Amino acid sequence: MTAFQAVVGSSILPARTKIIMRYPIVQVKTRDDLWLYGLYLRADKNDTVFINIHGTASNFYEEYFIEIFANTFLKEGVSILSTNNRGAGIYDAYQKSGAAVEKFEDCLIDIDAWIEFAIGEGYKKIILSGHSLGTEKTVYYMSNGKYANKVTSVILLSPADSYGSHQMLDGETNPRLVRVEELLKEAQSLVEQDHGDMFLQRDAYGSREGIMPKSAESFMDFLGPKSKLLDALPFAAGRLGAYGKIKLPILVVIGDQKEYTAIPIKNALELMAKENKNTEVHQMKNCGHDFQEKEKELADIVLKFIQTH
């Protein structure tokens, strides 16, 4: 099987098997030999694909707005490629991947593989969209990715400052900051002892509450002083250098409840609009981080942006 071959295209099927519909689960192999899976729904006669990059420990099927997007986009001629990256789930023992062990900067390798897939499928318009941590990966990719020049527009759903929100919440000192600083010292010590693959406590990572363990190496990579997250959406720093350099249309959609912007949501949106004049902002009322029960409204906003640009 090639790096971008759908399962139905493999030699697993008998030669005379008639394929009535294309199997929607596809897989790609990254250049560092990691298998990633995704949901691929191709619209008829179109040249536009929406690529979704999921958030922390999520996956291609668990961001529920994707189902509503599919019902809305496909009939309008927009294909959907909802992807896994190496941060899918907490930990995959088979491939030694997952959010507990990933390095943020490796998102470049993962997104490269999915854009290669889209190019191989013949798409001319590639919309790169991220949710939560996926927004940071998307912005970082646009400054550093191999195929950033193939992307035609960018969509950021619930943009986050993962680094800053471990220090601040809504502009105030995060109560977990002391704990995070303690864990950074522990992680640094383990890395120096060549034990970077050892896991910290099960509640080590998470800015609002401890939601999962992290390996010492991954914890340092995400929250240490040299974190590449500082090159993504560092709202707490007050400047968005990488974001400001994106020269494509950008759609930002966010709710108004418990977001991960470190600073107040209003201030974060103002900063994004200030740093990049290509920004179109929508804040949805009575809406949470995952757009629960607001998926149709979100889909309509996103589709209108796609059709306009």
PLY file of the C-alpha trace (Angstrom):
ply
format ascii 1.0
element vertex 309
property float x
property float y
property float z
element edge 308
property int vertex1
property int vertex2
end_header
0.00 0.00 0.00
1.33 3.42 -0.89
1.61 6.32 1.50
-1.70 7.80 0.37
-3.68 4.77 -0.80
-7.18 4.23 0.53
-7.88 0.79 1.91
-10.19 0.01 -1.02
-7.34 0.69 -3.39
-5.09 -1.95 -1.87
-4.54 -5.49 -3.13
-6.59 -6.82 -0.20
-9.71 -6.89 -2.41
-10.08 -9.72 -4.97
-9.43 -8.65 -8.54
-13.08 -9.04 -9.59
-14.56 -7.24 -6.59
-16.88 -4.46 -7.70
-16.59 -1.38 -5.49
-20.00 0.24 -5.16
-18.88 3.05 -2.86
-15.49 4.21 -1.78
-14.57 3.12 1.71
-14.45 6.37 3.72
-11.60 5.39 6.09
-8.20 6.18 4.61
-4.67 6.00 5.92
-1.38 7.70 5.19
2.15 6.90 6.24
4.30 9.78 7.43
7.92 10.13 6.40
8.95 8.86 9.86
6.86 5.70 9.31
3.80 6.45 11.42
0.40 5.31 10.17
-2.38 7.89 10.50
-6.06 7.34 9.81
-8.78 9.66 8.62
-12.33 10.01 7.34
-12.52 10.97 3.67
-15.84 12.02 2.17
-15.51 13.11 -1.43
-18.09 15.38 -2.99
-18.98 14.80 -6.64
-17.23 16.94 -9.25
-15.36 19.34 -7.02
-11.86 20.71 -6.55
-12.15 21.84 -2.90
-11.30 19.87 0.23
-11.70 20.82 3.89
-8.95 19.24 6.04
-9.62 19.05 9.78
-6.80 18.92 12.37
-8.18 17.75 15.71
-7.43 19.04 19.20
-5.69 17.57 22.25
-6.09 13.78 22.53
-9.05 13.83 20.12
-9.32 12.01 16.77
-10.89 12.20 13.32
-14.33 10.99 14.39
-14.84 12.45 17.87
-15.15 16.12 16.94
-18.89 15.91 16.44
-19.26 19.00 14.27
-17.63 16.97 11.48
-20.89 15.02 11.00
-22.83 18.26 10.55
-20.14 19.61 8.26
-20.49 16.48 6.12
-24.25 16.91 5.82
-23.78 20.57 4.90
-20.62 20.64 2.79
-20.93 17.60 0.54
-24.10 18.75 -1.17
-22.37 22.07 -1.84
-19.42 20.40 -3.54
-16.89 20.57 -0.70
-15.08 17.36 0.24
-14.09 16.56 3.82
-10.89 15.00 5.09
-11.03 14.66 8.88
-7.61 13.50 10.04
-5.79 11.87 12.89
-2.35 13.13 13.84
0.19 11.58 16.17
-1.55 13.27 19.09
-4.72 11.21 18.63
-5.89 9.64 21.89
-3.77 9.49 25.02
-1.37 6.70 24.11
-1.14 4.09 21.37
1.18 1.38 22.68
1.47 -0.22 19.24
2.90 2.85 17.51
4.11 4.62 20.67
2.12 7.69 19.71
-0.63 9.78 21.29
-1.03 13.08 23.11
0.94 11.81 26.10
4.13 11.42 24.08
3.85 13.67 21.02
6.17 16.57 20.24
4.32 19.63 19.02
6.68 20.39 16.14
6.08 16.93 14.64
2.68 18.22 13.55
4.52 19.38 10.43
5.21 15.79 9.43
1.60 14.75 9.98
0.03 17.64 8.09
2.54 17.15 5.26
1.25 13.61 4.81
-2.41 14.67 4.69
-1.81 17.51 2.26
0.15 15.11 0.06
-2.94 12.90 0.11
-5.15 15.83 -0.94
-2.76 16.80 -3.74
-2.75 13.19 -4.91
-6.55 13.28 -5.06
-6.35 16.25 -7.41
-7.65 19.06 -5.22
-6.81 22.61 -6.26
-8.32 24.37 -3.23
-7.09 23.07 0.12
-8.68 24.53 3.25
-6.62 23.82 6.36
-8.73 23.92 9.51
-7.86 23.19 13.12
-9.79 22.90 16.35
-8.28 23.86 19.74
-4.67 22.55 19.75
-5.27 21.94 16.05
-5.44 25.71 15.53
-1.93 26.04 16.93
-0.70 23.24 14.71
-2.36 24.90 11.72
-0.76 28.30 12.36
2.64 26.72 13.04
2.32 24.74 9.81
1.63 27.84 7.76
5.05 29.21 8.75
7.00 25.96 8.60
5.13 23.34 6.57
6.43 21.85 3.33
3.12 22.38 1.54
1.97 25.61 3.17
1.96 27.19 -0.29
-0.71 24.69 -1.39
-3.18 25.88 1.25
-5.74 28.38 -0.06
-7.47 29.43 3.20
-7.22 28.82 6.93
-9.97 28.15 9.49
-9.37 28.27 13.24
-12.11 26.84 15.46
-11.73 27.65 19.17
-8.18 29.02 18.82
-6.01 28.22 21.82
-2.81 29.27 23.55
-1.90 25.97 25.18
1.36 27.27 26.61
-0.09 30.52 27.93
-3.23 28.95 29.36
-1.14 26.80 31.68
0.09 30.07 33.14
-3.03 32.25 32.85
-6.78 31.76 32.59
-8.92 34.66 31.39
-6.10 37.07 32.19
-5.55 35.86 35.77
-2.81 33.63 37.17
-3.72 29.99 36.66
-4.14 28.22 40.03
-2.31 25.22 38.53
0.81 27.23 37.68
2.72 26.19 40.80
1.96 22.55 40.02
3.08 22.99 36.42
6.36 24.53 37.54
6.98 21.59 39.89
6.32 19.13 37.08
8.66 21.00 34.73
11.49 20.55 37.25
10.66 16.86 37.56
10.48 16.46 33.78
13.79 18.28 33.26
15.47 15.99 35.77
14.14 12.88 34.04
15.24 14.12 30.62
18.73 14.86 31.95
18.90 11.31 33.30
17.93 9.96 29.86
14.49 8.95 31.15
12.48 11.29 28.96
10.10 8.48 28.03
8.91 8.07 31.62
5.39 9.29 32.35
4.57 12.03 34.80
1.47 11.79 36.96
-1.85 11.00 35.32
-3.11 14.57 35.89
0.09 16.29 34.71
-1.24 18.02 31.61
-4.27 20.28 31.29
-4.63 23.98 31.94
-8.09 24.03 33.52
-7.64 20.69 35.23
-5.28 17.75 34.94
-6.71 15.65 32.11
-3.91 13.24 31.21
-0.33 12.12 31.83
2.61 13.27 29.75
6.01 11.79 29.22
8.77 13.96 30.65
10.05 14.69 27.13
6.61 15.64 25.79
5.86 17.80 28.85
9.10 19.74 28.32
8.41 20.02 24.61
4.96 21.54 25.21
5.50 23.65 28.31
9.26 24.14 28.63
11.03 27.42 27.83
11.91 26.30 24.28
8.38 25.19 23.36
7.46 25.67 19.71
3.96 26.49 20.91
5.38 29.97 21.44
5.60 30.19 17.63
1.90 29.44 17.16
-0.78 31.48 18.97
0.88 32.92 22.10
-1.96 35.25 23.12
-0.46 35.71 26.57
2.70 37.17 24.99
0.67 39.91 23.28
2.17 39.31 19.82
1.27 36.79 17.11
4.27 36.79 14.80
3.55 33.60 12.85
-0.16 34.34 12.62
0.53 37.81 11.31
2.51 36.38 8.39
-0.35 34.31 6.96
-1.31 35.94 3.67
-4.50 33.95 3.07
-8.12 34.47 4.10
-8.53 33.37 7.74
-11.77 32.49 9.52
-11.79 32.45 13.34
-14.81 31.04 15.18
-14.96 30.74 18.96
-17.55 30.42 21.71
-17.96 32.54 24.82
-17.49 29.95 27.58
-14.30 28.53 29.14
-11.91 28.88 26.24
-8.15 28.37 26.28
-6.96 31.76 25.09
-5.08 32.57 28.36
-6.25 36.18 28.11
-9.95 37.15 27.93
-11.57 35.88 24.73
-12.49 39.40 23.61
-8.85 40.50 23.93
-7.63 37.46 22.03
-9.97 38.14 19.12
-8.97 41.80 19.03
-5.33 40.76 18.96
-5.92 38.38 16.06
-7.74 41.05 14.05
-4.97 43.54 14.80
-2.10 41.19 13.93
-3.57 39.99 10.63
-5.93 42.05 8.48
-7.04 38.90 6.64
-8.91 37.78 9.77
-12.68 37.30 9.79
-13.94 36.74 13.36
-17.16 35.17 14.62
-17.91 34.73 18.32
-20.89 32.48 18.98
-23.15 33.20 21.95
-23.92 30.59 24.61
-21.37 28.35 22.97
-18.70 26.12 24.47
-15.26 25.06 23.31
-16.56 22.09 21.30
-19.60 23.86 19.77
-22.06 21.45 21.37
-25.59 22.04 20.08
-24.22 24.85 17.90
-22.84 22.63 15.15
-25.34 23.70 12.45
-24.74 27.38 13.12
-21.00 26.72 12.96
-21.35 24.77 9.71
-23.26 27.62 8.09
-20.58 30.16 9.09
-17.78 27.95 7.78
-19.56 27.11 4.51
-20.27 30.78 3.80
-16.58 31.57 4.30
-15.53 28.72 1.98
-17.94 29.83 -0.73
-16.83 33.45 -0.41
-13.13 32.62 -0.67
0 1
1 2
2 3
3 4
4 5
5 6
6 7
7 8
8 9
9 10
10 11
11 12
12 13
13 14
14 15
15 16
16 17
17 18
18 19
19 20
20 21
21 22
22 23
23 24
24 25
25 26
26 27
27 28
28 29
29 30
30 31
31 32
32 33
33 34
34 35
35 36
36 37
37 38
38 39
39 40
40 41
41 42
42 43
43 44
44 45
45 46
46 47
47 48
48 49
49 50
50 51
51 52
52 53
53 54
54 55
55 56
56 57
57 58
58 59
59 60
60 61
61 62
62 63
63 64
64 65
65 66
66 67
67 68
68 69
69 70
70 71
71 72
72 73
73 74
74 75
75 76
76 77
77 78
78 79
79 80
80 81
81 82
82 83
83 84
84 85
85 86
86 87
87 88
88 89
89 90
90 91
91 92
92 93
93 94
94 95
95 96
96 97
97 98
98 99
99 100
100 101
101 102
102 103
103 104
104 105
105 106
106 107
107 108
108 109
109 110
110 111
111 112
112 113
113 114
114 115
115 116
116 117
117 118
118 119
119 120
120 121
121 122
122 123
123 124
124 125
125 126
126 127
127 128
128 129
129 130
130 131
131 132
132 133
133 134
134 135
135 136
136 137
137 138
138 139
139 140
140 141
141 142
142 143
143 144
144 145
145 146
146 147
147 148
148 149
149 150
150 151
151 152
152 153
153 154
154 155
155 156
156 157
157 158
158 159
159 160
160 161
161 162
162 163
163 164
164 165
165 166
166 167
167 168
168 169
169 170
170 171
171 172
172 173
173 174
174 175
175 176
176 177
177 178
178 179
179 180
180 181
181 182
182 183
183 184
184 185
185 186
186 187
187 188
188 189
189 190
190 191
191 192
192 193
193 194
194 195
195 196
196 197
197 198
198 199
199 200
200 201
201 202
202 203
203 204
204 205
205 206
206 207
207 208
208 209
209 210
210 211
211 212
212 213
213 214
214 215
215 216
216 217
217 218
218 219
219 220
220 221
221 222
222 223
223 224
224 225
225 226
226 227
227 228
228 229
229 230
230 231
231 232
232 233
233 234
234 235
235 236
236 237
237 238
238 239
239 240
240 241
241 242
242 243
243 244
244 245
245 246
246 247
247 248
248 249
249 250
250 251
251 252
252 253
253 254
254 255
255 256
256 257
257 258
258 259
259 260
260 261
261 262
262 263
263 264
264 265
265 266
266 267
267 268
268 269
269 270
270 271
271 272
272 273
273 274
274 275
275 276
276 277
277 278
278 279
279 280
280 281
281 282
282 283
283 284
284 285
285 286
286 287
287 288
288 289
289 290
290 291
291 292
292 293
293 294
294 295
295 296
296 297
297 298
298 299
299 300
300 301
301 302
302 303
303 304
304 305
305 306
306 307
307 308
